[in-house]
Amino acid sequence: MTKSGADLPMKRDDVTDLILFRRVKFGLTWAHVAEKVGQSKEWVTAACLGQMQMTKPQAEAVGALFDLPEDAVLLLQAVPCKGSLSTAIPTDPLIYRLYEVVSVYGTTMKELIHEEFGDGIMSAIDFSMDIQREADPKGDRVKVVLSGKFLPYKTF
């Protein structure tokens, strides 16, 4: 990438933008990309959007699918800045609704997790997610399953 004739380094956001553009241009689905990478569609999508670190073989597979430059493949292997939304309260309607779910039901989830497991947290590191479409005669539903290891607080 050049600006005024000088070479500028590619940034991780540039890689995300390039992947998003080429996914549409090449007509690829996230499920297809995930199949080529060998991980879940949820993890691969998060990695392509800059939230996960890929191994060299994973990054090379993504690079080949999206015809990415070498610098982009290297950046896919870098440790990302996770949870980097552009605003504190999301403005995208779908992301805002997930924020709203946590705002409305977060204390309920916390209370029920503590009742069942004790004082601790659900890991977002030892974690998996599954997103599925559920057919419903009243309108299809989105099913999101989050599964994180329980990590109890320790006394010391």
CNS distance restraints for C-alpha pairs under 8 A (distance, minus, plus):
assign (resid   1 and name CA) (resid   7 and name CA) 6.31 0.50 0.50
assign (resid   1 and name CA) (resid   8 and name CA) 6.13 0.50 0.50
assign (resid   1 and name CA) (resid   9 and name CA) 7.29 0.50 0.50
assign (resid   1 and name CA) (resid  10 and name CA) 6.81 0.50 0.50
assign (resid   2 and name CA) (resid   6 and name CA) 5.58 0.50 0.50
assign (resid   2 and name CA) (resid   7 and name CA) 4.80 0.50 0.50
assign (resid   2 and name CA) (resid   8 and name CA) 5.80 0.50 0.50
assign (resid   3 and name CA) (resid   7 and name CA) 6.77 0.50 0.50
assign (resid   3 and name CA) (resid   8 and name CA) 7.00 0.50 0.50
assign (resid  10 and name CA) (resid  14 and name CA) 6.28 0.50 0.50
assign (resid  10 and name CA) (resid  15 and name CA) 7.51 0.50 0.50
assign (resid  10 and name CA) (resid  71 and name CA) 6.86 0.50 0.50
assign (resid  10 and name CA) (resid  72 and name CA) 7.23 0.50 0.50
assign (resid  11 and name CA) (resid  15 and name CA) 6.77 0.50 0.50
assign (resid  11 and name CA) (resid  75 and name CA) 7.78 0.50 0.50
assign (resid  12 and name CA) (resid  16 and name CA) 6.49 0.50 0.50
assign (resid  12 and name CA) (resid  50 and name CA) 6.78 0.50 0.50
assign (resid  12 and name CA) (resid  72 and name CA) 7.64 0.50 0.50
assign (resid  12 and name CA) (resid  75 and name CA) 6.20 0.50 0.50
assign (resid  12 and name CA) (resid  76 and name CA) 7.70 0.50 0.50
assign (resid  13 and name CA) (resid  17 and name CA) 6.18 0.50 0.50
assign (resid  13 and name CA) (resid  50 and name CA) 7.35 0.50 0.50
assign (resid  14 and name CA) (resid  18 and name CA) 6.12 0.50 0.50
assign (resid  15 and name CA) (resid  19 and name CA) 6.12 0.50 0.50
assign (resid  15 and name CA) (resid  72 and name CA) 5.66 0.50 0.50
assign (resid  15 and name CA) (resid  75 and name CA) 7.65 0.50 0.50
assign (resid  15 and name CA) (resid  76 and name CA) 7.93 0.50 0.50
assign (resid  16 and name CA) (resid  20 and name CA) 6.11 0.50 0.50
assign (resid  16 and name CA) (resid  48 and name CA) 6.26 0.50 0.50
assign (resid  16 and name CA) (resid  49 and name CA) 5.28 0.50 0.50
assign (resid  16 and name CA) (resid  50 and name CA) 6.45 0.50 0.50
assign (resid  17 and name CA) (resid  21 and name CA) 6.14 0.50 0.50
assign (resid  18 and name CA) (resid  22 and name CA) 6.04 0.50 0.50
assign (resid  18 and name CA) (resid  68 and name CA) 7.92 0.50 0.50
assign (resid  19 and name CA) (resid  23 and name CA) 5.87 0.50 0.50
assign (resid  19 and name CA) (resid  48 and name CA) 7.02 0.50 0.50
assign (resid  19 and name CA) (resid  66 and name CA) 6.40 0.50 0.50
assign (resid  20 and name CA) (resid  24 and name CA) 6.63 0.50 0.50
assign (resid  21 and name CA) (resid  25 and name CA) 6.16 0.50 0.50
assign (resid  22 and name CA) (resid  26 and name CA) 5.66 0.50 0.50
assign (resid  22 and name CA) (resid  27 and name CA) 7.96 0.50 0.50
assign (resid  22 and name CA) (resid  66 and name CA) 5.99 0.50 0.50
assign (resid  23 and name CA) (resid  27 and name CA) 5.80 0.50 0.50
assign (resid  23 and name CA) (resid  28 and name CA) 5.07 0.50 0.50
assign (resid  23 and name CA) (resid  29 and name CA) 7.18 0.50 0.50
assign (resid  23 and name CA) (resid  66 and name CA) 6.98 0.50 0.50
assign (resid  24 and name CA) (resid  28 and name CA) 6.54 0.50 0.50
assign (resid  26 and name CA) (resid  66 and name CA) 7.83 0.50 0.50
assign (resid  28 and name CA) (resid  32 and name CA) 6.53 0.50 0.50
assign (resid  28 and name CA) (resid  33 and name CA) 7.08 0.50 0.50
assign (resid  29 and name CA) (resid  33 and name CA) 6.42 0.50 0.50
assign (resid  30 and name CA) (resid  34 and name CA) 6.01 0.50 0.50
assign (resid  30 and name CA) (resid  41 and name CA) 5.83 0.50 0.50
assign (resid  30 and name CA) (resid  44 and name CA) 7.55 0.50 0.50
assign (resid  30 and name CA) (resid  45 and name CA) 6.37 0.50 0.50
assign (resid  31 and name CA) (resid  35 and name CA) 6.16 0.50 0.50
assign (resid  31 and name CA) (resid  40 and name CA) 7.83 0.50 0.50
assign (resid  31 and name CA) (resid  41 and name CA) 5.20 0.50 0.50
assign (resid  32 and name CA) (resid  36 and name CA) 6.46 0.50 0.50
assign (resid  33 and name CA) (resid  37 and name CA) 6.27 0.50 0.50
assign (resid  33 and name CA) (resid  41 and name CA) 7.52 0.50 0.50
assign (resid  33 and name CA) (resid  44 and name CA) 7.41 0.50 0.50
assign (resid  33 and name CA) (resid  62 and name CA) 7.19 0.50 0.50
assign (resid  33 and name CA) (resid  65 and name CA) 7.50 0.50 0.50
assign (resid  34 and name CA) (resid  38 and name CA) 5.79 0.50 0.50
assign (resid  34 and name CA) (resid  39 and name CA) 5.45 0.50 0.50
assign (resid  34 and name CA) (resid  40 and name CA) 5.73 0.50 0.50
assign (resid  34 and name CA) (resid  41 and name CA) 4.90 0.50 0.50
assign (resid  34 and name CA) (resid  44 and name CA) 5.60 0.50 0.50
assign (resid  34 and name CA) (resid  45 and name CA) 7.74 0.50 0.50
assign (resid  35 and name CA) (resid  39 and name CA) 6.74 0.50 0.50
assign (resid  35 and name CA) (resid  40 and name CA) 7.68 0.50 0.50
assign (resid  35 and name CA) (resid  41 and name CA) 7.80 0.50 0.50
assign (resid  36 and name CA) (resid  61 and name CA) 6.63 0.50 0.50
assign (resid  36 and name CA) (resid  62 and name CA) 7.88 0.50 0.50
assign (resid  37 and name CA) (resid  44 and name CA) 7.46 0.50 0.50
assign (resid  37 and name CA) (resid  58 and name CA) 5.33 0.50 0.50
assign (resid  37 and name CA) (resid  61 and name CA) 5.94 0.50 0.50
assign (resid  37 and name CA) (resid  62 and name CA) 6.94 0.50 0.50
assign (resid  38 and name CA) (resid  58 and name CA) 7.88 0.50 0.50
assign (resid  39 and name CA) (resid  43 and name CA) 6.65 0.50 0.50
assign (resid  39 and name CA) (resid  44 and name CA) 6.33 0.50 0.50
assign (resid  40 and name CA) (resid  44 and name CA) 6.13 0.50 0.50
assign (resid  41 and name CA) (resid  45 and name CA) 5.87 0.50 0.50
assign (resid  42 and name CA) (resid  46 and name CA) 6.26 0.50 0.50
assign (resid  42 and name CA) (resid 129 and name CA) 6.53 0.50 0.50
assign (resid  42 and name CA) (resid 130 and name CA) 6.73 0.50 0.50
assign (resid  42 and name CA) (resid 131 and name CA) 7.40 0.50 0.50
assign (resid  43 and name CA) (resid  47 and name CA) 6.12 0.50 0.50
assign (resid  43 and name CA) (resid  52 and name CA) 7.55 0.50 0.50
assign (resid  43 and name CA) (resid 129 and name CA) 7.99 0.50 0.50
assign (resid  44 and name CA) (resid  48 and name CA) 6.05 0.50 0.50
assign (resid  45 and name CA) (resid  49 and name CA) 6.12 0.50 0.50
assign (resid  46 and name CA) (resid  50 and name CA) 6.38 0.50 0.50
assign (resid  46 and name CA) (resid  51 and name CA) 5.19 0.50 0.50
assign (resid  46 and name CA) (resid  52 and name CA) 6.07 0.50 0.50
assign (resid  47 and name CA) (resid  51 and name CA) 5.10 0.50 0.50
assign (resid  47 and name CA) (resid  52 and name CA) 4.19 0.50 0.50
assign (resid  47 and name CA) (resid  53 and name CA) 6.26 0.50 0.50
assign (resid  47 and name CA) (resid  54 and name CA) 6.77 0.50 0.50
assign (resid  47 and name CA) (resid  76 and name CA) 7.53 0.50 0.50
assign (resid  48 and name CA) (resid  52 and name CA) 7.69 0.50 0.50
assign (resid  48 and name CA) (resid  76 and name CA) 7.49 0.50 0.50
assign (resid  50 and name CA) (resid  76 and name CA) 7.46 0.50 0.50
assign (resid  50 and name CA) (resid  80 and name CA) 6.18 0.50 0.50
assign (resid  50 and name CA) (resid  81 and name CA) 7.74 0.50 0.50
assign (resid  50 and name CA) (resid  82 and name CA) 7.59 0.50 0.50
assign (resid  51 and name CA) (resid  80 and name CA) 5.81 0.50 0.50
assign (resid  51 and name CA) (resid  81 and name CA) 6.85 0.50 0.50
assign (resid  51 and name CA) (resid  82 and name CA) 5.06 0.50 0.50
assign (resid  51 and name CA) (resid  83 and name CA) 7.01 0.50 0.50
assign (resid  52 and name CA) (resid  79 and name CA) 7.22 0.50 0.50
assign (resid  52 and name CA) (resid  80 and name CA) 6.18 0.50 0.50
assign (resid  52 and name CA) (resid  82 and name CA) 7.41 0.50 0.50
assign (resid  53 and name CA) (resid  76 and name CA) 6.25 0.50 0.50
assign (resid  53 and name CA) (resid  77 and name CA) 5.26 0.50 0.50
assign (resid  53 and name CA) (resid  78 and name CA) 5.85 0.50 0.50
assign (resid  53 and name CA) (resid  79 and name CA) 5.34 0.50 0.50
assign (resid  53 and name CA) (resid  80 and name CA) 6.35 0.50 0.50
assign (resid  54 and name CA) (resid  58 and name CA) 5.65 0.50 0.50
assign (resid  54 and name CA) (resid  59 and name CA) 5.62 0.50 0.50
assign (resid  54 and name CA) (resid  76 and name CA) 5.75 0.50 0.50
assign (resid  54 and name CA) (resid  77 and name CA) 4.77 0.50 0.50
assign (resid  54 and name CA) (resid  78 and name CA) 7.56 0.50 0.50
assign (resid  55 and name CA) (resid  59 and name CA) 6.07 0.50 0.50
assign (resid  55 and name CA) (resid  77 and name CA) 5.80 0.50 0.50
assign (resid  56 and name CA) (resid  60 and name CA) 6.01 0.50 0.50
assign (resid  56 and name CA) (resid  74 and name CA) 7.98 0.50 0.50
assign (resid  56 and name CA) (resid  77 and name CA) 6.35 0.50 0.50
assign (resid  57 and name CA) (resid  61 and name CA) 6.15 0.50 0.50
assign (resid  58 and name CA) (resid  62 and name CA) 6.36 0.50 0.50
assign (resid  59 and name CA) (resid  63 and name CA) 5.93 0.50 0.50
assign (resid  59 and name CA) (resid  73 and name CA) 5.43 0.50 0.50
assign (resid  59 and name CA) (resid  74 and name CA) 7.51 0.50 0.50
assign (resid  59 and name CA) (resid  76 and name CA) 5.72 0.50 0.50
assign (resid  59 and name CA) (resid  77 and name CA) 6.45 0.50 0.50
assign (resid  60 and name CA) (resid  64 and name CA) 6.07 0.50 0.50
assign (resid  60 and name CA) (resid  73 and name CA) 6.19 0.50 0.50
assign (resid  61 and name CA) (resid  65 and name CA) 6.27 0.50 0.50
assign (resid  62 and name CA) (resid  66 and name CA) 6.11 0.50 0.50
assign (resid  62 and name CA) (resid  68 and name CA) 7.84 0.50 0.50
assign (resid  62 and name CA) (resid  73 and name CA) 7.73 0.50 0.50
assign (resid  63 and name CA) (resid  67 and name CA) 5.44 0.50 0.50
assign (resid  63 and name CA) (resid  68 and name CA) 4.65 0.50 0.50
assign (resid  63 and name CA) (resid  69 and name CA) 7.26 0.50 0.50
assign (resid  63 and name CA) (resid  70 and name CA) 7.88 0.50 0.50
assign (resid  63 and name CA) (resid  72 and name CA) 7.50 0.50 0.50
assign (resid  63 and name CA) (resid  73 and name CA) 5.69 0.50 0.50
assign (resid  64 and name CA) (resid  68 and name CA) 6.68 0.50 0.50
assign (resid  68 and name CA) (resid  72 and name CA) 6.02 0.50 0.50
assign (resid  68 and name CA) (resid  73 and name CA) 6.69 0.50 0.50
assign (resid  69 and name CA) (resid  73 and name CA) 6.65 0.50 0.50
assign (resid  70 and name CA) (resid  74 and name CA) 6.35 0.50 0.50
assign (resid  71 and name CA) (resid  75 and name CA) 6.26 0.50 0.50
assign (resid  72 and name CA) (resid  76 and name CA) 6.30 0.50 0.50
assign (resid  73 and name CA) (resid  77 and name CA) 6.90 0.50 0.50
assign (resid  74 and name CA) (resid  78 and name CA) 6.84 0.50 0.50
assign (resid  85 and name CA) (resid  90 and name CA) 7.20 0.50 0.50
assign (resid  86 and name CA) (resid  90 and name CA) 7.57 0.50 0.50
assign (resid  87 and name CA) (resid  91 and name CA) 7.54 0.50 0.50
assign (resid  89 and name CA) (resid  96 and name CA) 7.28 0.50 0.50
assign (resid  89 and name CA) (resid  99 and name CA) 7.71 0.50 0.50
assign (resid  90 and name CA) (resid  95 and name CA) 6.19 0.50 0.50
assign (resid  90 and name CA) (resid  96 and name CA) 5.15 0.50 0.50
assign (resid  90 and name CA) (resid  99 and name CA) 7.40 0.50 0.50
assign (resid  91 and name CA) (resid  95 and name CA) 7.31 0.50 0.50
assign (resid  91 and name CA) (resid  96 and name CA) 5.94 0.50 0.50
assign (resid  92 and name CA) (resid  96 and name CA) 5.83 0.50 0.50
assign (resid  93 and name CA) (resid  97 and name CA) 6.17 0.50 0.50
assign (resid  94 and name CA) (resid  98 and name CA) 6.65 0.50 0.50
assign (resid  95 and name CA) (resid  99 and name CA) 6.32 0.50 0.50
assign (resid  96 and name CA) (resid 100 and name CA) 6.00 0.50 0.50
assign (resid  97 and name CA) (resid 101 and name CA) 6.17 0.50 0.50
assign (resid  98 and name CA) (resid 102 and name CA) 6.50 0.50 0.50
assign (resid  99 and name CA) (resid 103 and name CA) 6.12 0.50 0.50
assign (resid 100 and name CA) (resid 104 and name CA) 5.98 0.50 0.50
assign (resid 101 and name CA) (resid 105 and name CA) 5.60 0.50 0.50
assign (resid 101 and name CA) (resid 106 and name CA) 7.10 0.50 0.50
assign (resid 102 and name CA) (resid 106 and name CA) 4.34 0.50 0.50
assign (resid 102 and name CA) (resid 107 and name CA) 7.93 0.50 0.50
assign (resid 103 and name CA) (resid 107 and name CA) 7.84 0.50 0.50
assign (resid 105 and name CA) (resid 109 and name CA) 6.13 0.50 0.50
assign (resid 106 and name CA) (resid 110 and name CA) 6.09 0.50 0.50
assign (resid 107 and name CA) (resid 111 and name CA) 6.01 0.50 0.50
assign (resid 108 and name CA) (resid 112 and name CA) 6.13 0.50 0.50
assign (resid 109 and name CA) (resid 113 and name CA) 5.96 0.50 0.50
assign (resid 110 and name CA) (resid 114 and name CA) 6.06 0.50 0.50
assign (resid 111 and name CA) (resid 115 and name CA) 6.12 0.50 0.50
assign (resid 112 and name CA) (resid 116 and name CA) 6.14 0.50 0.50
assign (resid 113 and name CA) (resid 117 and name CA) 5.76 0.50 0.50
assign (resid 113 and name CA) (resid 118 and name CA) 7.16 0.50 0.50
assign (resid 114 and name CA) (resid 118 and name CA) 4.36 0.50 0.50
assign (resid 114 and name CA) (resid 119 and name CA) 5.40 0.50 0.50
assign (resid 114 and name CA) (resid 120 and name CA) 6.94 0.50 0.50
assign (resid 117 and name CA) (resid 150 and name CA) 7.57 0.50 0.50
assign (resid 118 and name CA) (resid 152 and name CA) 7.13 0.50 0.50
assign (resid 119 and name CA) (resid 152 and name CA) 5.85 0.50 0.50
assign (resid 119 and name CA) (resid 153 and name CA) 6.10 0.50 0.50
assign (resid 120 and name CA) (resid 150 and name CA) 6.84 0.50 0.50
assign (resid 120 and name CA) (resid 151 and name CA) 5.43 0.50 0.50
assign (resid 120 and name CA) (resid 152 and name CA) 3.96 0.50 0.50
assign (resid 120 and name CA) (resid 153 and name CA) 4.95 0.50 0.50
assign (resid 121 and name CA) (resid 150 and name CA) 5.81 0.50 0.50
assign (resid 121 and name CA) (resid 151 and name CA) 5.30 0.50 0.50
assign (resid 121 and name CA) (resid 152 and name CA) 6.41 0.50 0.50
assign (resid 121 and name CA) (resid 153 and name CA) 7.72 0.50 0.50
assign (resid 122 and name CA) (resid 148 and name CA) 5.25 0.50 0.50
assign (resid 122 and name CA) (resid 149 and name CA) 5.67 0.50 0.50
assign (resid 122 and name CA) (resid 150 and name CA) 4.73 0.50 0.50
assign (resid 122 and name CA) (resid 151 and name CA) 6.15 0.50 0.50
assign (resid 123 and name CA) (resid 127 and name CA) 6.16 0.50 0.50
assign (resid 123 and name CA) (resid 148 and name CA) 4.91 0.50 0.50
assign (resid 123 and name CA) (resid 149 and name CA) 5.21 0.50 0.50
assign (resid 123 and name CA) (resid 150 and name CA) 6.17 0.50 0.50
assign (resid 123 and name CA) (resid 151 and name CA) 6.54 0.50 0.50
assign (resid 124 and name CA) (resid 148 and name CA) 6.05 0.50 0.50
assign (resid 124 and name CA) (resid 149 and name CA) 7.96 0.50 0.50
assign (resid 125 and name CA) (resid 148 and name CA) 7.58 0.50 0.50
assign (resid 126 and name CA) (resid 148 and name CA) 5.76 0.50 0.50
assign (resid 126 and name CA) (resid 149 and name CA) 5.62 0.50 0.50
assign (resid 127 and name CA) (resid 146 and name CA) 7.43 0.50 0.50
assign (resid 127 and name CA) (resid 147 and name CA) 5.56 0.50 0.50
assign (resid 127 and name CA) (resid 148 and name CA) 4.18 0.50 0.50
assign (resid 127 and name CA) (resid 149 and name CA) 6.44 0.50 0.50
assign (resid 128 and name CA) (resid 146 and name CA) 6.07 0.50 0.50
assign (resid 128 and name CA) (resid 147 and name CA) 5.20 0.50 0.50
assign (resid 128 and name CA) (resid 148 and name CA) 6.42 0.50 0.50
assign (resid 129 and name CA) (resid 144 and name CA) 7.10 0.50 0.50
assign (resid 129 and name CA) (resid 145 and name CA) 5.56 0.50 0.50
assign (resid 129 and name CA) (resid 146 and name CA) 4.67 0.50 0.50
assign (resid 129 and name CA) (resid 147 and name CA) 6.23 0.50 0.50
assign (resid 130 and name CA) (resid 143 and name CA) 7.92 0.50 0.50
assign (resid 130 and name CA) (resid 144 and name CA) 5.81 0.50 0.50
assign (resid 130 and name CA) (resid 145 and name CA) 5.16 0.50 0.50
assign (resid 130 and name CA) (resid 146 and name CA) 6.77 0.50 0.50
assign (resid 131 and name CA) (resid 142 and name CA) 7.17 0.50 0.50
assign (resid 131 and name CA) (resid 143 and name CA) 5.69 0.50 0.50
assign (resid 131 and name CA) (resid 144 and name CA) 4.67 0.50 0.50
assign (resid 131 and name CA) (resid 145 and name CA) 6.54 0.50 0.50
assign (resid 132 and name CA) (resid 142 and name CA) 6.19 0.50 0.50
assign (resid 132 and name CA) (resid 143 and name CA) 5.18 0.50 0.50
assign (resid 132 and name CA) (resid 144 and name CA) 6.65 0.50 0.50
assign (resid 133 and name CA) (resid 140 and name CA) 6.85 0.50 0.50
assign (resid 133 and name CA) (resid 141 and name CA) 6.00 0.50 0.50
assign (resid 133 and name CA) (resid 142 and name CA) 5.18 0.50 0.50
assign (resid 133 and name CA) (resid 143 and name CA) 6.15 0.50 0.50
assign (resid 134 and name CA) (resid 140 and name CA) 5.70 0.50 0.50
assign (resid 134 and name CA) (resid 141 and name CA) 5.03 0.50 0.50
assign (resid 134 and name CA) (resid 142 and name CA) 6.20 0.50 0.50
assign (resid 134 and name CA) (resid 143 and name CA) 6.58 0.50 0.50
assign (resid 135 and name CA) (resid 139 and name CA) 7.22 0.50 0.50
assign (resid 135 and name CA) (resid 140 and name CA) 4.72 0.50 0.50
assign (resid 135 and name CA) (resid 141 and name CA) 6.46 0.50 0.50
assign (resid 136 and name CA) (resid 140 and name CA) 4.76 0.50 0.50
assign (resid 136 and name CA) (resid 141 and name CA) 6.60 0.50 0.50
